Amino acid sequence: MSIAETRASSLGTLRAAAATRSTDISATSARVAMIALCLAALVLQGGLLQPKTWFWTGDMIYHHALMAEIQAGELMPGGPYPGMPAFYSPLLHWLSAGIGLVTGVRITEAIRIVSILFAPLLPLATYWSARSLGLGRAVSIVGAVLATFAGGWKTTEDRVWVDSLFVGQHNFFPTFPRDIAFMLLPLGLVCVYRAVVHDWRPGAWLAGIAFALMVLAHTQTAVFAAPLLALYLGLLFMMRPDLLGRMLRVSVITSALTAGLSAFWWVWELQAIMASQSFSVEMPANRVPIKLSLAEFPMEFGLILVLGPLGIFMTARQLIRHKDPSSLLLLVWWAAPVLLAIFRPSGFPGGDTFFPRRLWQFGSQPLVLMAAIGLVCGVLPAFRLRGAPAVSLVAAVCLVSTLPASRGTWDRIAEFWNEPEFVDQEWDLNGNFAVGPWLAHEARAHGPTTVLSPVTEATSSGMRPDRRSSICIERPRSSLPLTWRG
């Protein structure tokens, strides 16, 4: 492609579209809006006003135990038996355990600090990604708001918080390993885009760091980035074969850096898996795959059901007319997980990585950016709205798109850990599994008693003394308060 053709193509980027078809905002207004959005995320999602410090349920107990083991000196925490691999990557646990050791606070308070500090990173990452893809400030601000708080209008417990179809609702207190991965994914993708399309030299190195941190935060989510990038680069090569050299260079640097920086973790994990022969990635039986009917779409997606397709249409038109690589990235990033979620066979492998709910969450990040394009670059110019009327409409759309889901998530969090369920004692289980035989003996002598009810996603040990009784204890190598239910 000649220099003249390159310049002509650059005029057709989303930045040009946003600038010509909408009234953009000033840099000062954008800064003020982003500060307000980050403060809102910090207060509402980070748990600054949340009276709870921790949820002693399910895999939260597992996370707490990993953090406690790290504080006790086991920097590579494993499963409940020595040599058994841990289910989760350790980045969140290192951060929380480290803050606890440095500040002297308990782990439950350390995770609150992590959650408060982490919450504003999602809107910041979204805004930077949108601007790097060429979107105007107004579109980027609206996209960041929707990425942080948007959701559907269905607020039952299976559609809010971590079970929402939108990443922003997953970002609510407390921080999960997957939250970190969702924040890093757009950064890595956009760095690759800039490195390949704009020959931005730091892009390949920064992408490698971002994806390495994803591996260390939540390996299953990081796994999804590889085929997504491969699909994008393959389609980009068909559209722009002149970029082949950059693609190869960026691919080598990014993949080598990702694998190299995280090797100390995944090599150790693979060794533990091979030695223990205990690896299995399955989903709980109660996690029924999401198969949405058309009648459910309005409640599932709210206003995004209108703005999203409009933004997809405008982005696709931009791609066809100008062969715009940024438009291609948004469309591939959205279409790959969504189509897989819709047409995924029931026995599709991959566990949590390719579970439909996670796939919808993957697709929600580019979807809300394209919804912002539809609103700012489509709806506002169509009705010739500028100034106060335009701001009022955008504010109304953001409120209607964010308040119901956020309220549902807040209410769902409020349902947990409202009454004490643990006995007033802590059992020191640092003697590894010596408590196991004692618990089995007690079950045989006095009948079945459930100590903990872990989720199947977490590595757990089930001790079955006979066919009639079962005792499950999760992460027994740490000091844990235990729940007794007869």
KOLDRENPA-948041 format. One line per field, with one value per residue (C-alpha): residue number from 1; x, y, z. Coordinates in nm, 3 decimals. Layout:
% KOLDRENPA-948041
num = (NUM / ...)
px = (X / ...)
py = (Y / ...)
pz = (Z / ...)
//
This chain:
% KOLDRENPA-948041
num = (1 / 2 / 3 / 4 / 5 / 6 / 7 / 8 / 9 / 10 / 11 / 12 / 13 / 14 / 15 / 16 / 17 / 18 / 19 / 20 / 21 / 22 / 23 / 24 / 25 / 26 / 27 / 28 / 29 / 30 / 31 / 32 / 33 / 34 / 35 / 36 / 37 / 38 / 39 / 40 / 41 / 42 / 43 / 44 / 45 / 46 / 47 / 48 / 49 / 50 / 51 / 52 / 53 / 54 / 55 / 56 / 57 / 58 / 59 / 60 / 61 / 62 / 63 / 64 / 65 / 66 / 67 / 68 / 69 / 70 / 71 / 72 / 73 / 74 / 75 / 76 / 77 / 78 / 79 / 80 / 81 / 82 / 83 / 84 / 85 / 86 / 87 / 88 / 89 / 90 / 91 / 92 / 93 / 94 / 95 / 96 / 97 / 98 / 99 / 100 / 101 / 102 / 103 / 104 / 105 / 106 / 107 / 108 / 109 / 110 / 111 / 112 / 113 / 114 / 115 / 116 / 117 / 118 / 119 / 120 / 121 / 122 / 123 / 124 / 125 / 126 / 127 / 128 / 129 / 130 / 131 / 132 / 133 / 134 / 135 / 136 / 137 / 138 / 139 / 140 / 141 / 142 / 143 / 144 / 145 / 146 / 147 / 148 / 149 / 150 / 151 / 152 / 153 / 154 / 155 / 156 / 157 / 158 / 159 / 160 / 161 / 162 / 163 / 164 / 165 / 166 / 167 / 168 / 169 / 170 / 171 / 172 / 173 / 174 / 175 / 176 / 177 / 178 / 179 / 180 / 181 / 182 / 183 / 184 / 185 / 186 / 187 / 188 / 189 / 190 / 191 / 192 / 193 / 194 / 195 / 196 / 197 / 198 / 199 / 200 / 201 / 202 / 203 / 204 / 205 / 206 / 207 / 208 / 209 / 210 / 211 / 212 / 213 / 214 / 215 / 216 / 217 / 218 / 219 / 220 / 221 / 222 / 223 / 224 / 225 / 226 / 227 / 228 / 229 / 230 / 231 / 232 / 233 / 234 / 235 / 236 / 237 / 238 / 239 / 240 / 241 / 242 / 243 / 244 / 245 / 246 / 247 / 248 / 249 / 250 / 251 / 252 / 253 / 254 / 255 / 256 / 257 / 258 / 259 / 260 / 261 / 262 / 263 / 264 / 265 / 266 / 267 / 268 / 269 / 270 / 271 / 272 / 273 / 274 / 275 / 276 / 277 / 278 / 279 / 280 / 281 / 282 / 283 / 284 / 285 / 286 / 287 / 288 / 289 / 290 / 291 / 292 / 293 / 294 / 295 / 296 / 297 / 298 / 299 / 300 / 301 / 302 / 303 / 304 / 305 / 306 / 307 / 308 / 309 / 310 / 311 / 312 / 313 / 314 / 315 / 316 / 317 / 318 / 319 / 320 / 321 / 322 / 323 / 324 / 325 / 326 / 327 / 328 / 329 / 330 / 331 / 332 / 333 / 334 / 335 / 336 / 337 / 338 / 339 / 340 / 341 / 342 / 343 / 344 / 345 / 346 / 347 / 348 / 349 / 350 / 351 / 352 / 353 / 354 / 355 / 356 / 357 / 358 / 359 / 360 / 361 / 362 / 363 / 364 / 365 / 366 / 367 / 368 / 369 / 370 / 371 / 372 / 373 / 374 / 375 / 376 / 377 / 378 / 379 / 380 / 381 / 382 / 383 / 384 / 385 / 386 / 387 / 388 / 389 / 390 / 391 / 392 / 393 / 394 / 395 / 396 / 397 / 398 / 399 / 400 / 401 / 402 / 403 / 404 / 405 / 406 / 407 / 408 / 409 / 410 / 411 / 412 / 413 / 414 / 415 / 416 / 417 / 418 / 419 / 420 / 421 / 422 / 423 / 424 / 425 / 426 / 427 / 428 / 429 / 430 / 431 / 432 / 433 / 434 / 435 / 436 / 437 / 438 / 439 / 440 / 441 / 442 / 443 / 444 / 445 / 446 / 447 / 448 / 449 / 450 / 451 / 452 / 453 / 454 / 455 / 456 / 457 / 458 / 459 / 460 / 461 / 462 / 463 / 464 / 465 / 466 / 467 / 468 / 469 / 470 / 471 / 472 / 473 / 474 / 475 / 476 / 477 / 478 / 479 / 480 / 481 / 482 / 483 / 484 / 485 / 486)
px = (0.000 / 0.138 / 0.178 / -0.111 / -0.336 / -0.236 / -0.323 / -0.655 / -0.734 / -0.648 / -0.907 / -1.166 / -1.089 / -1.340 / -1.173 / -1.265 / -1.617 / -1.659 / -1.522 / -1.739 / -2.064 / -2.083 / -1.999 / -1.699 / -1.617 / -1.312 / -1.016 / -1.104 / -1.462 / -1.334 / -1.100 / -1.379 / -1.612 / -1.349 / -1.265 / -1.634 / -1.668 / -1.360 / -1.489 / -1.826 / -1.656 / -1.437 / -1.731 / -2.000 / -1.800 / -1.488 / -1.687 / -1.581 / -1.930 / -1.975 / -1.999 / -1.894 / -1.530 / -1.560 / -1.806 / -1.743 / -1.906 / -1.793 / -1.462 / -1.415 / -1.298 / -1.060 / -0.914 / -0.871 / -0.684 / -0.447 / -0.371 / -0.307 / -0.066 / 0.126 / 0.157 / 0.283 / 0.567 / 0.426 / 0.467 / 0.335 / 0.022 / -0.111 / -0.420 / -0.539 / -0.281 / 0.093 / 0.166 / -0.191 / -0.222 / -0.426 / -0.731 / -0.660 / -0.358 / -0.195 / -0.181 / -0.481 / -0.365 / -0.014 / -0.153 / -0.387 / -0.138 / 0.133 / -0.087 / -0.182 / 0.181 / 0.291 / 0.003 / -0.057 / -0.428 / -0.617 / -0.667 / -1.035 / -0.938 / -0.657 / -0.902 / -1.116 / -0.813 / -0.743 / -1.106 / -1.115 / -0.789 / -0.884 / -1.238 / -1.140 / -0.903 / -1.180 / -1.319 / -0.964 / -0.867 / -1.186 / -1.135 / -0.772 / -0.863 / -1.142 / -0.918 / -0.642 / -0.889 / -0.961 / -1.289 / -1.362 / -1.367 / -1.746 / -1.778 / -1.497 / -1.657 / -1.996 / -1.828 / -1.640 / -1.962 / -2.145 / -1.850 / -1.838 / -2.204 / -2.426 / -2.639 / -2.976 / -3.309 / -3.343 / -3.224 / -3.279 / -2.986 / -2.870 / -2.830 / -2.651 / -2.307 / -2.071 / -2.354 / -2.439 / -2.389 / -2.191 / -1.836 / -1.911 / -2.146 / -1.881 / -1.647 / -1.846 / -1.695 / -1.501 / -1.236 / -1.219 / -0.927 / -1.146 / -1.201 / -0.828 / -0.826 / -1.127 / -0.950 / -0.627 / -0.785 / -0.871 / -0.528 / -0.352 / -0.573 / -0.538 / -0.161 / -0.135 / -0.358 / -0.145 / 0.178 / 0.063 / -0.142 / 0.044 / 0.388 / 0.385 / 0.704 / 0.615 / 0.287 / 0.417 / 0.608 / 0.317 / 0.079 / 0.310 / 0.315 / -0.065 / -0.126 / 0.135 / -0.046 / -0.370 / -0.216 / -0.111 / -0.452 / -0.691 / -0.540 / -0.872 / -0.960 / -0.612 / -0.655 / -0.939 / -0.717 / -0.498 / -0.760 / -0.924 / -0.598 / -0.522 / -0.861 / -0.818 / -0.467 / -0.575 / -0.861 / -0.641 / -0.384 / -0.655 / -0.751 / -0.401 / -0.135 / 0.122 / 0.116 / 0.242 / 0.592 / 0.464 / 0.219 / 0.496 / 0.724 / 0.450 / 0.326 / 0.671 / 0.751 / 0.409 / 0.383 / 0.743 / 0.706 / 0.372 / 0.505 / 0.837 / 0.708 / 0.446 / 0.653 / 0.747 / 0.377 / 0.242 / 0.550 / 0.517 / 0.144 / 0.195 / 0.450 / 0.203 / -0.074 / 0.142 / 0.273 / -0.066 / -0.271 / -0.550 / -0.638 / -1.000 / -1.188 / -1.560 / -1.854 / -2.097 / -2.412 / -2.627 / -2.460 / -2.698 / -2.566 / -2.742 / -2.952 / -3.150 / -3.471 / -3.556 / -3.839 / -3.586 / -3.352 / -3.521 / -3.489 / -3.147 / -2.984 / -3.203 / -3.120 / -2.803 / -3.034 / -3.115 / -2.786 / -2.566 / -2.697 / -2.692 / -2.328 / -2.246 / -2.404 / -2.211 / -1.885 / -1.940 / -2.015 / -1.693 / -1.503 / -1.651 / -1.606 / -1.260 / -1.109 / -1.058 / -0.850 / -0.996 / -1.349 / -1.238 / -1.101 / -1.425 / -1.635 / -1.414 / -1.384 / -1.764 / -1.867 / -1.628 / -1.750 / -2.116 / -2.146 / -1.968 / -2.207 / -2.509 / -2.396 / -2.171 / -2.250 / -2.342 / -2.027 / -1.790 / -1.458 / -1.285 / -1.481 / -1.527 / -1.333 / -1.595 / -1.898 / -2.178 / -2.205 / -1.835 / -1.858 / -2.138 / -1.919 / -1.627 / -1.854 / -2.002 / -1.682 / -1.673 / -2.055 / -2.087 / -1.818 / -2.013 / -2.333 / -2.161 / -2.078 / -2.443 / -2.560 / -2.307 / -2.237 / -2.577 / -2.867 / -2.747 / -2.669 / -2.991 / -3.197 / -2.955 / -2.902 / -2.620 / -2.536 / -2.770 / -3.029 / -2.755 / -2.605 / -2.950 / -3.027 / -2.688 / -2.727 / -3.078 / -2.958 / -2.666 / -2.893 / -3.152 / -2.876 / -2.688 / -2.914 / -3.138 / -2.850 / -2.629 / -2.912 / -2.974 / -2.607 / -2.592 / -2.901 / -2.753 / -2.433 / -2.642 / -2.796 / -2.468 / -2.332 / -2.600 / -2.614 / -2.329 / -2.306 / -1.975 / -1.894 / -1.696 / -1.364 / -1.089 / -0.936 / -0.567 / -0.534 / -0.169 / -0.098 / -0.201 / -0.476 / -0.433 / -0.781 / -0.924 / -0.924 / -1.066 / -1.355 / -1.421 / -1.424 / -1.668 / -1.895 / -1.906 / -1.966 / -2.219 / -2.369 / -2.315 / -2.227 / -2.143 / -1.838 / -1.823 / -2.010 / -1.750 / -1.832 / -1.710 / -1.503 / -1.260 / -1.016 / -1.172 / -1.145 / -1.448 / -1.406 / -1.676 / -1.655 / -1.949 / -2.228 / -2.454 / -2.230 / -1.997 / -1.771 / -1.622 / -1.352 / -1.190 / -0.828 / -0.759 / -0.397 / -0.497 / -0.664 / -1.032 / -1.351 / -1.582 / -1.956 / -2.148 / -2.487 / -2.663)
py = (0.000 / 0.338 / 0.633 / 0.811 / 0.506 / 0.475 / 0.838 / 0.797 / 0.490 / 0.665 / 0.929 / 0.657 / 0.552 / 0.566 / 0.882 / 1.064 / 0.925 / 1.031 / 1.377 / 1.444 / 1.288 / 1.399 / 1.694 / 1.587 / 1.725 / 1.913 / 1.752 / 1.927 / 1.800 / 1.450 / 1.465 / 1.584 / 1.312 / 1.041 / 1.161 / 1.146 / 0.799 / 0.666 / 0.803 / 0.640 / 0.308 / 0.341 / 0.412 / 0.187 / -0.101 / -0.091 / -0.131 / 0.193 / 0.215 / -0.161 / -0.265 / -0.620 / -0.713 / -1.065 / -1.334 / -1.664 / -1.870 / -2.092 / -2.013 / -1.704 / -1.940 / -2.090 / -1.748 / -1.662 / -1.986 / -1.925 / -1.577 / -1.718 / -1.976 / -1.706 / -1.506 / -1.823 / -1.844 / -2.068 / -1.832 / -2.089 / -2.205 / -2.541 / -2.754 / -2.917 / -3.195 / -3.133 / -3.150 / -3.092 / -2.793 / -2.492 / -2.403 / -2.030 / -1.833 / -1.642 / -1.274 / -1.155 / -1.365 / -1.219 / -0.865 / -0.921 / -1.119 / -0.860 / -0.568 / -0.757 / -0.816 / -0.459 / -0.284 / -0.537 / -0.568 / -0.895 / -1.063 / -0.970 / -0.604 / -0.644 / -0.765 / -0.457 / -0.237 / -0.426 / -0.393 / -0.018 / 0.043 / -0.185 / -0.062 / 0.255 / 0.059 / -0.086 / 0.254 / 0.385 / 0.081 / 0.112 / 0.483 / 0.437 / 0.144 / 0.340 / 0.641 / 0.416 / 0.264 / 0.611 / 0.688 / 1.047 / 1.163 / 1.167 / 0.813 / 0.694 / 0.849 / 0.693 / 0.362 / 0.372 / 0.445 / 0.157 / -0.080 / -0.002 / -0.005 / -0.120 / -0.431 / -0.570 / -0.509 / -0.861 / -0.847 / -1.201 / -1.359 / -1.538 / -1.212 / -0.979 / -0.952 / -1.231 / -1.400 / -1.092 / -1.098 / -0.773 / -0.730 / -0.413 / -0.589 / -0.855 / -0.575 / -0.507 / -0.575 / -0.785 / -0.815 / -1.161 / -1.299 / -1.280 / -0.905 / -0.847 / -1.052 / -0.866 / -0.536 / -0.652 / -0.810 / -0.486 / -0.342 / -0.640 / -0.645 / -0.274 / -0.282 / -0.552 / -0.346 / -0.035 / -0.230 / -0.394 / -0.118 / 0.192 / 0.036 / 0.143 / -0.017 / -0.048 / -0.217 / -0.572 / -0.554 / -0.402 / -0.659 / -0.938 / -0.794 / -0.754 / -1.111 / -1.246 / -1.073 / -1.223 / -1.570 / -1.495 / -1.347 / -1.594 / -1.843 / -1.958 / -1.608 / -1.557 / -1.874 / -1.707 / -1.420 / -1.647 / -1.773 / -1.429 / -1.261 / -1.532 / -1.482 / -1.105 / -1.118 / -1.375 / -1.156 / -0.848 / -1.023 / -1.096 / -0.727 / -0.579 / -0.829 / -0.549 / -0.578 / -0.938 / -0.842 / -0.645 / -0.922 / -1.179 / -0.952 / -0.853 / -1.211 / -1.344 / -1.071 / -1.081 / -1.459 / -1.501 / -1.232 / -1.371 / -1.723 / -1.616 / -1.383 / -1.629 / -1.945 / -1.973 / -2.023 / -2.236 / -2.462 / -2.531 / -2.584 / -2.830 / -3.021 / -3.043 / -3.158 / -3.429 / -3.546 / -3.558 / -3.660 / -3.455 / -3.204 / -3.156 / -2.848 / -2.897 / -2.670 / -2.725 / -2.914 / -2.621 / -2.384 / -2.444 / -2.299 / -1.980 / -2.025 / -1.705 / -1.687 / -1.375 / -1.293 / -1.267 / -1.024 / -0.696 / -0.778 / -0.940 / -0.646 / -0.341 / -0.038 / -0.207 / -0.421 / -0.106 / 0.082 / -0.225 / -0.339 / 0.023 / 0.054 / -0.285 / -0.172 / 0.155 / -0.023 / -0.284 / -0.007 / 0.166 / -0.159 / -0.221 / 0.134 / 0.204 / -0.136 / 0.002 / -0.233 / -0.087 / -0.162 / -0.516 / -0.562 / -0.448 / -0.676 / -0.983 / -0.920 / -0.911 / -1.174 / -1.455 / -1.504 / -1.422 / -1.666 / -1.931 / -1.869 / -1.908 / -2.209 / -2.378 / -2.753 / -2.879 / -3.089 / -2.817 / -2.845 / -2.572 / -2.549 / -2.196 / -2.039 / -2.122 / -2.135 / -1.926 / -1.680 / -1.601 / -1.574 / -1.316 / -1.124 / -1.133 / -0.997 / -0.725 / -0.517 / -0.438 / -0.436 / -0.141 / 0.049 / 0.000 / 0.096 / 0.423 / 0.473 / 0.414 / 0.668 / 0.948 / 0.906 / 0.777 / 0.887 / 1.238 / 1.345 / 1.184 / 1.404 / 1.697 / 1.722 / 1.935 / 2.103 / 2.057 / 1.838 / 1.601 / 1.580 / 1.521 / 1.235 / 1.071 / 1.103 / 0.952 / 0.660 / 0.593 / 0.601 / 0.368 / 0.132 / 0.120 / 0.180 / -0.132 / -0.378 / -0.199 / -0.190 / -0.560 / -0.640 / -0.429 / -0.607 / -0.945 / -0.866 / -0.751 / -1.098 / -1.261 / -1.304 / -1.118 / -1.356 / -1.541 / -1.899 / -2.005 / -2.140 / -1.909 / -2.075 / -2.109 / -2.444 / -2.438 / -2.679 / -2.613 / -2.978 / -3.049 / -3.313 / -3.466 / -3.338 / -3.550 / -3.887 / -3.724 / -3.574 / -3.909 / -4.078 / -3.821 / -3.871 / -4.247 / -4.205 / -3.921 / -3.910 / -3.684 / -3.321 / -3.070 / -2.867 / -2.656 / -2.655 / -2.561 / -2.493 / -2.751 / -2.491 / -2.478 / -2.752 / -2.937 / -3.268 / -3.478 / -3.743 / -4.008 / -4.245 / -4.443 / -4.410 / -4.222 / -3.945 / -3.689 / -3.424 / -3.162 / -2.924 / -2.673 / -2.560 / -2.725 / -2.607 / -2.266 / -2.140 / -2.134 / -2.083 / -2.371 / -2.386 / -2.661 / -2.757 / -3.064)
pz = (0.000 / -0.100 / 0.133 / -0.038 / 0.004 / 0.367 / 0.433 / 0.252 / 0.456 / 0.780 / 0.698 / 0.720 / 1.072 / 1.354 / 1.480 / 1.161 / 1.178 / 1.538 / 1.469 / 1.163 / 1.269 / 1.630 / 1.847 / 2.048 / 2.390 / 2.506 / 2.677 / 3.003 / 2.994 / 2.925 / 3.225 / 3.454 / 3.329 / 3.376 / 3.727 / 3.817 / 3.662 / 3.843 / 4.174 / 4.111 / 4.038 / 4.345 / 4.576 / 4.427 / 4.283 / 4.498 / 4.817 / 4.984 / 5.135 / 5.158 / 5.526 / 5.447 / 5.422 / 5.284 / 5.183 / 5.354 / 5.082 / 4.799 / 4.635 / 4.854 / 5.127 / 4.875 / 4.786 / 5.154 / 5.214 / 4.923 / 5.057 / 5.403 / 5.261 / 5.077 / 5.398 / 5.567 / 5.313 / 5.040 / 4.745 / 4.498 / 4.677 / 4.567 / 4.619 / 4.941 / 4.920 / 4.871 / 4.500 / 4.390 / 4.154 / 4.255 / 4.048 / 4.040 / 3.928 / 4.216 / 4.112 / 4.316 / 4.610 / 4.597 / 4.590 / 4.884 / 5.089 / 5.023 / 5.125 / 5.438 / 5.533 / 5.457 / 5.632 / 5.907 / 5.831 / 5.812 / 5.476 / 5.477 / 5.500 / 5.245 / 4.981 / 5.051 / 4.982 / 4.659 / 4.552 / 4.616 / 4.431 / 4.143 / 4.070 / 3.874 / 3.649 / 3.432 / 3.318 / 3.270 / 3.060 / 2.855 / 2.788 / 2.686 / 2.460 / 2.292 / 2.230 / 2.097 / 1.851 / 1.719 / 1.893 / 1.994 / 2.354 / 2.377 / 2.243 / 2.469 / 2.779 / 2.704 / 2.627 / 2.958 / 3.149 / 2.981 / 3.021 / 3.393 / 3.494 / 3.204 / 3.224 / 3.131 / 3.299 / 3.429 / 3.788 / 3.911 / 4.093 / 3.776 / 3.581 / 3.822 / 3.977 / 3.863 / 3.671 / 3.467 / 3.091 / 3.120 / 3.248 / 3.445 / 3.685 / 3.743 / 3.854 / 4.172 / 4.516 / 4.590 / 4.320 / 4.166 / 3.962 / 3.652 / 3.706 / 3.662 / 3.342 / 3.199 / 3.261 / 3.097 / 2.788 / 2.603 / 2.689 / 2.533 / 2.224 / 2.159 / 2.213 / 1.945 / 1.714 / 1.754 / 1.714 / 1.391 / 1.229 / 1.346 / 1.399 / 1.763 / 1.888 / 2.258 / 2.165 / 2.128 / 2.456 / 2.648 / 2.501 / 2.617 / 2.969 / 2.971 / 2.857 / 3.100 / 3.384 / 3.253 / 3.279 / 3.636 / 3.722 / 3.559 / 3.318 / 3.175 / 3.060 / 2.916 / 2.710 / 2.522 / 2.404 / 2.189 / 1.938 / 1.937 / 1.836 / 1.582 / 1.418 / 1.408 / 1.263 / 1.005 / 0.883 / 0.897 / 0.676 / 0.420 / 0.425 / 0.456 / 0.337 / 0.349 / 0.730 / 0.734 / 0.848 / 1.145 / 1.232 / 1.251 / 1.453 / 1.698 / 1.731 / 1.815 / 2.068 / 2.235 / 2.260 / 2.377 / 2.642 / 2.759 / 2.790 / 2.938 / 3.209 / 3.327 / 3.279 / 3.646 / 3.718 / 3.436 / 3.418 / 3.790 / 3.743 / 3.457 / 3.662 / 3.951 / 3.718 / 3.561 / 3.897 / 4.070 / 3.765 / 3.916 / 3.645 / 3.544 / 3.426 / 3.465 / 3.535 / 3.822 / 3.728 / 3.846 / 3.594 / 3.307 / 2.978 / 2.876 / 2.566 / 2.516 / 2.317 / 2.118 / 2.359 / 2.643 / 2.467 / 2.577 / 2.948 / 2.907 / 2.728 / 2.795 / 2.580 / 2.458 / 2.245 / 2.044 / 2.055 / 2.015 / 1.674 / 1.554 / 1.657 / 1.500 / 1.173 / 1.173 / 1.259 / 0.987 / 0.735 / 0.837 / 0.785 / 0.441 / 0.315 / 0.449 / 0.539 / 0.887 / 1.112 / 1.434 / 1.314 / 1.231 / 1.583 / 1.747 / 1.527 / 1.572 / 1.946 / 1.970 / 1.715 / 1.813 / 2.172 / 2.098 / 1.808 / 2.013 / 2.303 / 2.073 / 1.870 / 2.126 / 2.152 / 2.497 / 2.525 / 2.408 / 2.595 / 2.789 / 3.113 / 3.243 / 2.954 / 2.692 / 2.917 / 2.758 / 3.045 / 3.020 / 2.643 / 2.671 / 2.915 / 2.669 / 2.397 / 2.619 / 2.623 / 2.248 / 2.236 / 2.473 / 2.282 / 1.961 / 2.146 / 2.238 / 1.870 / 1.785 / 2.041 / 1.990 / 1.618 / 1.511 / 1.730 / 1.818 / 1.459 / 1.333 / 1.564 / 1.524 / 1.897 / 2.030 / 2.357 / 2.651 / 2.468 / 2.355 / 2.703 / 2.854 / 2.615 / 2.670 / 3.049 / 3.034 / 2.823 / 3.058 / 3.364 / 3.213 / 3.096 / 3.426 / 3.727 / 3.717 / 3.681 / 3.934 / 4.187 / 4.128 / 4.181 / 4.498 / 4.636 / 4.547 / 4.735 / 5.033 / 5.057 / 5.156 / 5.508 / 5.697 / 5.992 / 6.165 / 6.042 / 6.192 / 6.532 / 6.756 / 6.700 / 6.444 / 6.369 / 6.299 / 6.007 / 5.930 / 6.005 / 5.648 / 5.632 / 5.977 / 6.057 / 5.773 / 5.952 / 6.265 / 6.068 / 5.902 / 6.242 / 6.377 / 6.076 / 6.130 / 6.501 / 6.504 / 6.158 / 5.857 / 5.912 / 5.641 / 5.737 / 5.422 / 5.094 / 4.831 / 4.469 / 4.221 / 4.038 / 4.330 / 4.415 / 4.705 / 4.879 / 4.950 / 5.219 / 5.203 / 5.498 / 5.363 / 5.108 / 5.349 / 5.479 / 5.332 / 5.478 / 5.247 / 5.357 / 5.126 / 5.151 / 5.487 / 5.520 / 5.652 / 5.965 / 5.871 / 6.068 / 5.986 / 5.936 / 6.105 / 5.976 / 6.101)
//
